[in-house]
Each structure stands twice: as structure tokens, then as C-alpha cells.
């Protein structure tokens, strides 16, 4: 360990790697690898181009972007995030399935839902402005999450399994990619995905209008309003894709 990681990211990441070794016994050679538990990729692609370019360092992390060569690996929260009361994926997925079964798509609230920490990114602060007000309804219901307050109150309002109550759920990045993407996609709601900069290990396989509805980052509110209006006018199509 070269420096402390945030909370227990490194511990749960190592646990994930141990699960990989258990799944493929004897097939992974004895080697050293570097894993960076910080959000942002750092291996700049332009530094490793050309005939005399240096060897690309194999650095693992949770996300990448089009300008970097970091190797993406499942994030620590697949094995749990105890600091904010998030269960490992297997257990949480059961909660999400139970939550989905309590309300069919047609009976859900006909709005776009997002709940999270808006303080970590300007784009999220912009999203908060899309909330319903006395003068404007963008078809969005936005809730900011105060994790300090939530921890004091026993995480009573942050249960992910109980948040599959709207026909549409918004995914928007934080300071980099966000672990919330997998939980949002698992909600059987239409995912409204604000144009991302980063990708994780599975998101590059997602197809627009098949797995999600794209939302413009430079015109979030109107884009969300249009998506919800269109979806509520084409319920059969949306339910099938959700």
C-alpha cells in the first residue's frame, strides 16, 4: 500500500480480486499489478503513441475515458460499501428485484427520479435545477442526499431497493463515473443517461434506445422533459425497453 485509500475501497477491491482467483484457480500467473483506488484515470494515451513510445504501464482502476489507457475493473461496491450501508451486489440485487415486483411499470410515478450527492460535480448541481418548482415542471423529481445526516438517522431513506418507484430514473456522473449506474439500470425503469465522459467495465456495451435514453448534458432539463413526455405517450414501447 503506497498510501491510504478512501474509506475501505482498497480492502473490498482486494476481496474482489481474491474472488477472481477463486473462480479461475491456477490460471492466473504469479505477478505484481498496480491498482489505483482514486476515481480518475491517469495513464494518458498521447504519451504512449509512436514507434519509440515507452511501455504502457498496466494500471487498474474503476473507470476510464477516451483519452486514457487505464484498465477498468469492477468497482469495490460490488462486494459492499459498509460506510454508506450498501450491500454486496448479490444481496442488493435481490432487494432491487423485490422492489421491482412491488410496482409494475404502468403503475409507477410518471416522472424521472434521481437521488444522490449533488455537491461532487457541477453537472449534478445543474441537474438539481431541473426539479419541479412553482413555475416550471421538467417532469423530474430530484432529491439531494446528505450522507452525514443519513448515517445519523440509520440510512432510513437511502435503501436502494425501495427507489424503483418511478417510470424513469436518471443516471448522471459525479466527479467521475458513478457506482449508481448498475443500481439504476436494475430498476426496470427507463434509464435516462446524461451524456457521460467516463466508462466502467460494462458500460461501453450499453446501446442507446435499447438499454437507455440519451440525455444531453448541455440541455438537461429540456432533454429530460422531452424524454418523459415521449415515454408517457408511448407506454407500450417504453415498458418493453425498460
Secondary structure, DSSP 8 states (H G I E B T S, - for coil): --S--STTHHHHHHHHHHHHHHHTTTTS-S---EE--SSS---BGGGG-STT------EEES-B-TTB--EE---GGGG-BGGGTB--HHHHHHHHHHHHHTS-GGGSEEEEEEEE-GGG-HHHHHHHTTS--SS---SEEEEE--HHHHHHTTSTT--GGG---EEEEEE--SSS--THHHHHHTTSSEEEEE--S-B-TTGGG--BTTTBEEE-GGGHHHHHHHHHHHHHHSHHHHHHH-
